[in-house]
Amino acid sequence: MTAVPPVPRATAIDSPAPVAAVNSAAPVSGARALDLRTVTDAEFPDWLRAARTGFLRPPSVTGEEVALRRATTDLGRTLGVFDGARCVATLRSFPQRLTAAGGVAMAASAVTQVTVSPTHRRRGLLNRLIAAELAAARERGEPLATLVAAEYPIYGRYGFGPATRAAEWTVDLTRAGLDPRRPGPGREDGGRVELVDPAEARRLAPGVHDRLRAVRAGVIDRSARRWDLLTGAVEFPGDPWREPFFAFHRAASGEIDGYAAYTADERWADAKQPMVTATVRDLIAADPAAERALWEYLFAIDWVTTVRTGLRAPDDLVPDLLPDPRAAGLTTEVDLLWVRVLDVVRALEARTYATDGALVLDVRDPSGPADGRYLLTAGPGGAECVRTDRDADLVLPVRELGALLLGEGSAVRLAALGRVTEERPGAAALAELLFRTARRPWCPDIF
Ligand SMILES: CC(=O)SCCNC(=O)CCNC(=O)[C@H](O)C(C)(C)COP(=O)(O)OP(=O)(O)OC[C@H]1O[C@@H](n2cnc3c(N)ncnc32)[C@H](O)[C@@H]1OP(=O)(O)O
């Protein structure tokens, strides 16, 4: 069991907690010392109980669930805060690969299962957990930390910035202007859609996902466990899997290049007319032709009058595939993946840029690892980033660097909001041109 030291409390939204950590946060007066440490095998069931409590799920865990979760949990990256023998706060991380603009997979520490029991909230336990995790990530040499934030206001103070967004549409097929007599997809390009069983989906889908991951900024890798859960090979007790339909697109060349997993809720209007909603659970395509064919397939299933798209990229093709795009109602639009840059040089050198240009970035990360001035010389082929003492062109908190990193954030807009400061006129416009990507970054997964 490794003792993990905590840190002083962070104060302001743009002042992330110092990453150098000490396990000394004073207990609230009269309270026992709260010990932050990595969790042992024996403590893991109690850690799970605490995590479930924080997420307001029934707290008891069966032996079967403990064994299933333990099999994919690295206890060396599993932090707990203990009040006596009882776990009262949790955080876990795992190694992740995150695609940068240009297709390189960057290493990241993916942070998840962050909870503090209601009995111990607002005493600085989250501050201590995050500081310990970021310090450990640096020690492991991970240039980034990532997470999906339960609530927007929590993580900016630690230097995380919203780096991808997601949107969901509900498509009313009855008013989309589609001709019900039209044939299914594939007649024009020679491709076809095939329904396969879950075991076949388990075999074929990872290859398609790898192809998307090689080209689309924001996509993260999926573990074998995640694929097992998506295809029903593994099920958690109390969270039963409902078998979806798995539709794969096969191009004219014979190659599988996309798939959609969807479920359908059958409803009839007045016992006369089918009114079925199809809900997309996962739709991954390696190229736009496959993407179009899969949506065309979903829009043409008999009985289906509504398609819920699930969380997609904000620039997804869906609305504009319909003769009447207004039939696709935007039901949510939300930040999704948050990124915390720990190593500016490696993070900025991992990606390509839309055009050639050079910028001196003054990154503000008080007491944190990213703090400093960097000369970025960037272009479509890659970039060089070095520390410099030249005058800054742009001053930005590390949180805003996280927002810009994958291409989602707009430097011009952040400057207009007063969150990024232009020291040289035109620097924000140049950063906009450099950092933005032609298609917006997309993270299809919540973890
Ligand atoms: C990646 C993920 O797992 S996301 C899931 C996050 N977990 C949850 O949402 C589960 C329910 N909530 C919780 O478990 C807890 O309330 C947590 C983890 C969000 C916060 O834990 P706490 O120990 O209470 O936070 P802590 O006392 O360290 O607060 C640190 C700072 O964050 C602020 N803060 C904490 N929670 C929130 C919140 N939900 N919204 C806004 N600010 C918050 C505190 O006010 C404090 O600010 P300050 O430093 O300016 O004074």
The ligand as an ORCA input file, in Angstrom:
! r2SCAN-3c Opt
* xyz 0 1
  C     -14.568     12.138    -13.437
  C     -15.708     11.824    -12.523
  O     -15.753     10.810    -11.897
  S     -16.945     12.996    -12.402
  C     -17.865     12.534    -10.959
  C     -17.696     13.506     -9.807
  N     -18.451     12.955     -8.672
  C     -19.731     13.298     -8.399
  O     -20.311     14.155     -9.040
  C     -20.400     12.493     -7.301
  C     -21.137     13.390     -6.304
  N     -20.285     14.449     -5.757
  C     -19.203     14.193     -4.993
  O     -18.839     13.059     -4.757
  C     -18.466     15.363     -4.388
  O     -19.381     16.370     -4.088
  C     -17.359     15.939     -5.300
  C     -16.382     14.839     -5.637
  C     -17.929     16.527     -6.576
  C     -16.659     17.078     -4.540
  O     -15.948     16.547     -3.449
  P     -15.592     17.471     -2.154
  O     -14.633     16.698     -1.329
  O     -16.845     17.946     -1.543
  O     -14.833     18.681     -2.828
  P     -13.796     19.629     -2.066
  O     -14.245     19.900     -0.680
  O     -12.413     19.102     -2.238
  O     -13.988     20.924     -2.937
  C     -12.976     21.446     -3.717
  C     -13.476     22.698     -4.385
  O     -14.445     22.317     -5.377
  C     -15.683     22.945     -5.112
  N     -16.724     21.986     -5.486
  C     -16.850     20.730     -5.035
  N     -17.909     20.149     -5.604
  C     -18.451     21.063     -6.431
  C     -19.572     21.054     -7.279
  N     -20.347     19.956     -7.417
  N     -19.833     22.174     -7.983
  C     -19.050     23.265     -7.866
  N     -17.971     23.330     -7.058
  C     -17.686     22.240     -6.359
  C     -15.658     23.253     -3.650
  O     -16.535     24.302     -3.343
  C     -14.218     23.629     -3.449
  O     -14.005     24.944     -3.951
  P     -12.928     25.928     -3.287
  O     -11.612     25.226     -3.359
  O     -13.018     27.138     -4.140
  O     -13.389     26.113     -1.873
*
